[in-house]
Amino acid sequence: MSPLPPFLALLLALPSTLCAASAIILHNQCHRELKLQTHNLFSSKASTESLTIELADPIIPDPNPLLFSLPWPWTQAPTCIAPIPSVPSRLCVFTSSTFADGRGISIVTTPELARHAASLPAFTSPALLRSAKINEPTNLWHSTSIPGKGIGSLASQAIPPDTQILSHTPAFIAYLEHALPSLAREALWHTAISRLPTQTRQSFLDLSYVHQDPRVRTQAIVQANTFQLTLGGANHLAIFPETSRLNHDCAPNAQYVIDGEMLSHTVRTTRQVKEGEELGIAYTSPLEKAEVRRARMREGFGFECGCARCVDQERSDEVLKRIEELQNELGNWGAGSRGSPEMAERLVELYMQEGLEGFLDVPFGHAALACNAVGDVEGAMRWAERARRAVLGKDGRDAAALRVWREVLRDARRHWSYKRRPNSDA
């Protein structure tokens, strides 16, 4: 056996919140979307002999089960590996086959973070999952083979905008680290997957993957299908098998949001979807230039994006350039600012022209502040409500930007932006 060649895992750590939530949030507006993070899952150049020694007994029984708070949520005794320097404490496999009415979940994390996970409403209040229709089929879409794309999802009927098409809990969560050798990590993750209920385990194993080496099959599946989930302040990888059936689109007709309290991944349509139309989400920021987006898809997922925006690259990049210019002008609150409600409305139009309806929180926010800056309180509140709803649909209820739009909605005249522009009414 020879050491495995390195391979990279693109983590779909899509949007975070606006760059600030203070009174100057749009003074120097950051680009809302963040670049993907790239992590090397193969971080050891150990020889075959050292790997063999390390893997001889990679998983040991937890010597101190009293670490975990009652009620005991795990249906199998957690098992752990020896401590590694870059992780605060040992990594262990925690599995509950009864979680989410028997869907089950396996989490590779520390005992402290597992205790935090077990305290979340997703574990303590299963009725909340049912009332939110999480893990319930909607019958609005179906998976099928799509030429040139593998498995994808098509609308089974016409779907109106802002319709929830799926919402699910993860099958697998893993602490994000880069210290374990690939084969040691594979052993740990494989143990977690093997403990899942049969149907959930199979839904994970049926997912697509890029790298063909069977020795790291679990990691290859995670690489091609992972989303970022913050658990107790620590970054984790999460696999939601149903969502993984949605292919990438640079002009997606659906947007997702991850709820860290409910451990759920919810997808809603962003515009009218025709029967038979493919449903898609953005794997990377659609606000980056076409070549950057295509490179990310090529390097991380092994395919060339052939969407309309990438094919018509020159035109699309020109629109993105104009979007950036408008956002810079609207974010300028100096004496020479030319930002106006009309400019903000043009920004909204450009987003919609590019099929970016799921990313309208920033242009809606610019429109709210631009209206407020000229004393149009009614317009400011109308746009602020749209911005608030857009943030909820993309970044969730914990997004810092929500505070900004709540302030405008509470009392626009007391907001720092009121009549702030030089052309404001007296």
C-alpha positions as CSV (number, residue, x, y, z in Angstrom):
1,M,0.0,0.0,0.0
2,S,1.3,3.4,-0.8
3,P,0.2,6.8,0.7
4,L,-2.9,8.3,-0.9
5,P,-2.4,11.2,-3.2
6,P,-3.7,14.5,-1.8
7,F,-7.2,15.6,-2.7
8,L,-9.1,18.7,-1.9
9,A,-12.6,19.1,-0.5
10,L,-14.6,22.2,-1.3
11,L,-16.8,23.1,1.6
12,L,-20.0,24.8,0.6
13,A,-19.7,27.5,3.2
14,L,-22.0,29.9,1.3
15,P,-23.3,33.1,2.6
16,S,-22.6,34.6,6.0
17,T,-24.3,37.7,7.1
18,L,-23.7,41.3,6.0
19,C,-20.2,42.5,6.9
20,A,-21.6,44.7,9.7
21,A,-24.8,45.4,11.6
22,S,-23.9,48.9,12.8
23,A,-25.1,52.2,11.7
24,I,-22.5,52.3,8.9
25,I,-23.3,48.8,7.6
26,L,-23.5,50.1,4.0
27,H,-20.8,52.7,4.3
28,N,-18.3,50.3,2.7
29,Q,-20.7,47.5,1.6
30,C,-18.9,44.2,1.3
31,H,-19.8,41.8,-1.4
32,R,-22.4,39.7,0.3
33,E,-21.2,36.3,-0.8
34,L,-18.0,34.7,0.4
35,K,-15.6,32.5,-1.5
36,L,-15.6,28.8,-0.9
37,Q,-13.0,27.5,1.5
38,T,-10.6,24.8,0.3
39,H,-9.2,22.3,2.8
40,N,-6.7,19.5,2.2
41,L,-8.2,16.3,3.6
42,F,-4.9,14.5,3.1
43,S,-2.6,16.1,5.6
44,S,-0.2,13.3,6.4
45,K,2.8,12.1,4.3
46,A,3.3,9.2,6.7
47,S,4.7,6.0,5.2
48,T,2.7,2.9,4.7
49,E,4.2,1.4,7.9
50,S,3.2,4.4,10.1
51,L,-0.3,4.4,8.6
52,T,-0.7,0.7,9.4
53,I,0.3,1.3,13.0
54,E,-2.0,4.3,13.3
55,L,-5.0,2.4,11.8
56,A,-4.4,-0.9,13.7
57,D,-6.8,0.3,16.4
58,P,-8.1,3.7,15.3
59,I,-11.3,3.7,17.4
60,I,-11.4,2.9,21.1
61,P,-14.4,2.7,23.5
62,D,-15.0,5.9,25.4
63,P,-13.5,5.3,28.9
64,N,-15.7,7.9,30.5
65,P,-19.4,7.7,29.4
66,L,-20.4,10.0,32.3
67,L,-19.0,12.9,30.3
68,F,-22.3,13.1,28.5
69,S,-25.4,14.7,30.1
70,L,-28.6,12.9,30.6
71,P,-31.1,12.3,29.0
72,W,-28.9,10.1,26.9
73,P,-29.7,10.8,23.3
74,W,-27.3,8.3,21.7
75,T,-28.6,4.8,20.9
76,Q,-25.0,3.4,20.7
77,A,-22.2,4.1,23.1
78,P,-20.0,6.8,21.7
79,T,-16.6,5.6,20.5
80,C,-13.5,7.8,20.2
81,I,-10.1,8.1,18.7
82,A,-7.0,9.2,20.6
83,P,-6.5,13.0,21.0
84,I,-5.0,15.0,18.2
85,P,-3.2,18.3,18.7
86,S,-5.5,20.6,16.6
87,V,-8.8,19.5,18.2
88,P,-9.7,20.8,21.7
89,S,-10.6,17.2,22.9
90,R,-11.0,13.8,21.4
91,L,-13.2,13.2,18.4
92,C,-15.9,10.6,18.9
93,V,-18.7,9.0,16.9
94,F,-22.2,9.8,18.3
95,T,-25.1,8.1,16.7
96,S,-28.9,8.3,17.4
97,S,-31.0,5.9,15.4
98,T,-34.2,7.4,16.8
99,F,-33.4,11.0,15.9
100,A,-36.1,12.7,13.8
101,D,-38.6,9.8,14.1
102,G,-36.1,7.1,13.1
103,R,-34.3,8.9,10.3
104,G,-31.2,8.8,12.5
105,I,-28.0,10.9,12.6
106,S,-24.3,10.3,13.2
107,I,-22.1,13.1,14.4
108,V,-18.3,13.0,14.5
109,T,-17.3,15.7,17.0
110,T,-16.0,16.3,20.5
111,P,-17.9,15.3,23.7
112,E,-18.5,18.9,24.6
113,L,-20.0,19.7,21.2
114,A,-22.0,16.5,21.2
115,R,-23.5,17.7,24.5
116,H,-24.4,21.0,22.9
117,A,-26.0,19.2,19.9
118,A,-28.1,17.0,22.2
119,S,-29.4,20.2,23.9
120,L,-30.8,21.7,20.6
121,P,-34.5,21.7,19.9
122,A,-33.9,19.3,17.1
123,F,-33.1,16.7,19.7
124,T,-35.2,17.9,22.7
125,S,-38.4,18.8,20.9
126,P,-39.0,16.4,18.1
127,A,-42.6,17.7,17.7
128,L,-41.0,21.0,16.4
129,L,-39.5,19.0,13.5
130,R,-42.9,17.6,12.7
131,S,-44.8,20.9,12.9
132,A,-42.2,22.5,10.6
133,K,-42.8,19.6,8.2
134,I,-39.1,18.8,8.3
135,N,-38.2,15.4,6.7
136,E,-41.7,15.3,5.1
137,P,-41.9,14.7,1.3
138,T,-43.7,17.5,-0.6
139,N,-44.3,15.6,-3.9
140,L,-43.4,18.8,-5.7
141,W,-40.3,17.3,-7.3
142,H,-38.7,14.0,-8.3
143,S,-35.1,12.8,-8.9
144,T,-34.2,11.5,-12.3
145,S,-31.2,11.0,-14.6
146,I,-30.3,14.2,-16.5
147,P,-28.1,13.9,-19.6
148,G,-24.6,15.3,-18.8
149,K,-25.4,15.9,-15.2
150,G,-26.1,12.6,-13.6
151,I,-29.0,12.6,-11.1
152,G,-31.0,15.8,-10.8
153,S,-34.4,17.1,-9.6
154,L,-37.3,18.1,-11.8
155,A,-40.5,20.0,-10.8
156,S,-43.4,17.5,-10.8
157,Q,-45.8,20.4,-11.2
158,A,-45.7,24.2,-11.6
159,I,-44.4,25.7,-8.4
160,P,-45.0,29.3,-7.3
161,P,-42.2,31.5,-5.9
162,D,-41.4,31.2,-2.2
163,T,-42.6,27.6,-2.0
164,Q,-40.8,25.2,0.4
165,I,-39.8,22.3,-1.8
166,L,-37.8,20.3,0.8
167,S,-36.6,20.5,4.4
168,H,-34.4,17.8,6.0
169,T,-32.1,17.1,8.9
170,P,-28.6,15.9,8.1
171,A,-27.6,12.2,8.0
172,F,-24.0,12.9,8.9
173,I,-22.1,15.7,10.6
174,A,-18.3,15.9,11.0
175,Y,-16.0,18.2,12.9
176,L,-13.9,20.1,10.4
177,E,-10.2,19.2,11.0
178,H,-7.2,18.7,8.8
179,A,-4.9,16.8,11.1
180,L,-5.9,13.2,10.6
181,P,-4.4,11.1,7.8
182,S,-7.0,10.3,5.2
183,L,-7.2,6.6,6.0
184,A,-7.6,7.3,9.7
185,R,-10.4,9.8,9.0
186,E,-12.0,7.4,6.6
187,A,-12.1,4.7,9.3
188,L,-13.7,7.2,11.7
189,W,-16.3,8.5,9.2
190,H,-17.1,5.0,7.9
191,T,-17.9,3.9,11.4
192,A,-20.3,6.8,11.8
193,I,-22.1,6.0,8.5
194,S,-22.2,2.2,9.3
195,R,-24.2,3.0,12.4
196,L,-27.0,4.9,10.7
197,P,-30.4,3.2,10.1
198,T,-30.4,1.2,6.9
199,Q,-32.5,3.6,4.7
200,T,-30.5,6.7,5.8
201,R,-27.2,4.9,5.4
202,Q,-28.1,3.9,1.9
203,S,-29.3,7.4,1.0
204,F,-25.8,8.6,1.9
205,L,-24.0,5.8,0.0
206,D,-26.0,6.4,-3.1
207,L,-24.8,10.0,-3.4
208,S,-22.4,11.0,-6.2
209,Y,-18.6,11.5,-5.7
210,V,-15.7,12.6,-7.8
211,H,-12.6,10.8,-6.5
212,Q,-12.6,7.1,-7.4
213,D,-10.2,5.6,-4.8
214,P,-12.4,3.2,-2.9
215,R,-10.2,3.6,0.2
216,V,-11.6,7.1,0.8
217,R,-15.1,6.6,-0.6
218,T,-16.8,8.2,2.4
219,Q,-14.7,11.3,2.2
220,A,-15.2,11.4,-1.6
221,I,-19.0,11.5,-1.0
222,V,-18.6,14.2,1.6
223,Q,-16.4,16.3,-0.7
224,A,-19.0,16.3,-3.4
225,N,-22.1,16.9,-1.2
226,T,-21.1,18.8,1.9
227,F,-22.6,22.0,3.4
228,Q,-21.1,24.0,6.3
229,L,-22.9,23.8,9.6
230,T,-21.8,25.6,12.8
231,L,-22.3,23.6,15.9
232,G,-21.5,25.2,19.2
233,G,-19.3,27.8,17.4
234,A,-17.2,25.2,15.6
235,N,-17.3,24.5,11.9
236,H,-18.6,21.1,10.8
237,L,-19.4,19.4,7.5
238,A,-23.0,18.3,7.1
239,I,-24.6,15.9,4.5
240,F,-28.3,16.3,3.6
241,P,-28.9,13.5,1.1
242,E,-32.1,14.9,-0.4
243,T,-30.6,18.4,-1.0
244,S,-27.6,16.8,-2.7
245,R,-30.0,15.8,-5.5
246,L,-30.2,19.5,-6.5
247,N,-27.6,20.4,-9.1
248,H,-25.7,23.6,-9.4
249,D,-27.0,26.6,-11.3
250,C,-25.4,30.1,-11.5
251,A,-28.9,31.5,-11.9
252,P,-30.7,29.2,-9.4
253,N,-34.4,29.0,-9.1
254,A,-34.2,27.9,-5.5
255,Q,-32.4,29.1,-2.4
256,Y,-31.5,27.2,0.8
257,V,-31.1,28.2,4.4
258,I,-29.6,26.1,7.3
259,D,-31.1,26.4,10.7
260,G,-28.5,25.5,13.4
261,E,-31.1,25.1,16.1
262,M,-33.3,22.7,14.2
263,L,-30.4,21.1,12.3
264,S,-32.4,21.6,9.2
265,H,-31.6,22.5,5.6
266,T,-34.7,24.1,3.9
267,V,-35.0,24.9,0.2
268,R,-37.6,27.3,-1.3
269,T,-38.2,28.5,-4.8
270,T,-37.1,32.0,-5.7
271,R,-39.3,32.4,-8.8
272,Q,-42.0,30.7,-10.7
273,V,-40.9,27.2,-11.7
274,K,-42.5,25.3,-14.6
275,E,-43.5,21.7,-14.6
276,G,-40.5,19.6,-15.7
277,E,-38.0,22.4,-15.1
278,E,-34.9,21.4,-13.3
279,L,-34.5,22.7,-9.7
280,G,-31.1,24.1,-8.8
281,I,-29.2,25.9,-6.1
282,A,-25.9,27.8,-6.3
283,Y,-22.8,25.8,-5.1
284,T,-20.7,28.9,-5.2
285,S,-21.3,32.7,-5.2
286,P,-23.2,33.6,-8.4
287,L,-21.8,37.1,-7.9
288,E,-18.3,36.1,-8.9
289,K,-17.1,36.3,-12.5
290,A,-17.9,33.4,-14.8
291,E,-14.4,32.1,-15.1
292,V,-14.0,32.0,-11.3
293,R,-17.3,30.2,-10.9
294,R,-16.4,27.7,-13.6
295,A,-13.0,27.1,-12.0
296,R,-14.6,26.3,-8.7
297,M,-17.0,23.8,-10.2
298,R,-14.2,22.2,-12.3
299,E,-11.7,21.9,-9.4
300,G,-14.2,21.0,-6.6
301,F,-16.8,19.0,-8.4
302,G,-15.2,17.8,-11.6
303,F,-17.6,19.4,-14.2
304,E,-17.7,22.4,-16.5
305,C,-20.7,24.6,-15.8
306,G,-22.6,25.1,-19.0
307,C,-25.4,27.4,-17.6
308,A,-26.6,30.3,-19.7
309,R,-24.6,32.8,-17.6
310,C,-21.4,30.9,-18.1
311,V,-22.0,30.4,-21.8
312,D,-22.7,34.1,-22.3
313,Q,-19.8,35.0,-20.1
314,E,-18.9,38.4,-21.6
315,R,-22.4,39.8,-21.2
316,S,-22.9,38.3,-17.7
317,D,-19.6,39.7,-16.5
318,E,-20.5,43.1,-17.8
319,V,-23.7,43.0,-15.7
320,L,-21.7,41.9,-12.6
321,K,-19.4,44.9,-13.2
322,R,-22.3,47.3,-13.3
323,I,-23.8,45.7,-10.2
324,E,-20.6,46.3,-8.3
325,E,-20.5,49.9,-9.5
326,L,-24.0,50.6,-8.4
327,Q,-23.4,48.9,-5.0
328,N,-20.3,51.0,-4.5
329,E,-22.1,54.2,-5.3
330,L,-25.1,53.3,-3.1
331,G,-22.7,52.4,-0.3
332,N,-21.0,55.8,-0.5
333,W,-22.5,58.1,2.2
334,G,-20.0,61.0,1.7
335,A,-20.9,64.5,0.6
336,G,-20.4,63.6,-3.1
337,S,-22.7,60.6,-3.1
338,R,-25.0,60.2,-6.0
339,G,-26.9,57.2,-4.6
340,S,-30.7,57.4,-5.1
341,P,-33.8,55.3,-4.9
342,E,-33.8,55.1,-8.7
343,M,-30.2,53.7,-8.7
344,A,-31.2,51.1,-6.1
345,E,-34.2,50.1,-8.2
346,R,-31.9,49.6,-11.2
347,L,-29.7,47.4,-9.0
348,V,-32.7,45.2,-8.1
349,E,-33.5,44.9,-11.8
350,L,-30.0,43.8,-12.7
351,Y,-30.1,41.1,-10.0
352,M,-33.4,39.8,-11.4
353,Q,-32.1,40.0,-15.0
354,E,-29.3,37.6,-14.0
355,G,-31.7,35.2,-12.3
356,L,-30.4,36.1,-8.8
357,E,-33.8,36.4,-7.1
358,G,-32.5,34.4,-4.2
359,F,-29.8,36.9,-3.5
360,L,-31.8,40.1,-3.4
361,D,-31.3,40.9,0.3
362,V,-28.4,43.4,-0.5
363,P,-30.2,45.3,-3.3
364,F,-33.4,45.4,-1.2
365,G,-31.4,46.8,1.6
366,H,-29.8,49.5,-0.6
367,A,-33.2,50.5,-1.8
368,A,-34.5,50.8,1.8
369,L,-31.7,53.1,2.9
370,A,-31.8,55.1,-0.4
371,C,-35.5,55.8,0.2
372,N,-34.9,56.7,3.8
373,A,-32.0,59.0,2.9
374,V,-34.4,61.2,0.9
375,G,-37.1,61.1,3.5
376,D,-39.4,58.5,1.8
377,V,-40.3,56.6,4.9
378,E,-43.0,54.5,3.3
379,G,-40.6,53.4,0.6
380,A,-37.9,52.7,3.1
381,M,-40.2,50.5,5.2
382,R,-41.5,48.6,2.2
383,W,-38.0,47.8,1.0
384,A,-36.8,47.0,4.5
385,E,-39.5,44.4,4.9
386,R,-38.5,42.8,1.6
387,A,-34.8,42.9,2.7
388,R,-35.8,41.3,6.1
389,R,-37.7,38.5,4.3
390,A,-34.8,37.9,1.9
391,V,-32.3,37.6,4.7
392,L,-34.5,35.1,6.5
393,G,-34.7,33.0,3.3
394,K,-31.0,33.0,2.7
395,D,-29.2,33.5,6.0
396,G,-31.7,32.4,8.6
397,R,-33.1,33.8,11.8
398,D,-29.7,34.4,13.4
399,A,-28.4,36.7,10.7
400,A,-26.9,39.9,12.0
401,A,-28.5,41.9,9.1
402,L,-32.0,41.3,10.5
403,R,-31.3,43.8,13.3
404,V,-30.6,46.5,10.7
405,W,-33.9,46.1,8.9
406,R,-35.9,45.7,12.2
407,E,-34.5,49.0,13.2
408,V,-35.8,50.7,10.0
409,L,-39.1,49.0,10.4
410,R,-39.4,50.0,14.0
411,D,-38.8,53.7,13.4
412,A,-37.3,54.8,10.0
413,R,-37.1,58.4,11.1
414,R,-34.8,57.6,14.0
415,H,-32.5,55.5,11.8
416,W,-29.1,56.9,11.0
417,S,-29.9,57.0,7.2
418,Y,-33.0,59.2,7.5
419,K,-32.5,62.3,5.2
420,R,-28.8,61.5,5.1
421,R,-28.2,62.2,1.4
422,P,-27.1,65.6,0.2
423,N,-30.3,65.9,-1.9
424,S,-32.5,65.0,1.1
425,D,-35.6,67.1,1.7
426,A,-35.2,69.8,4.3
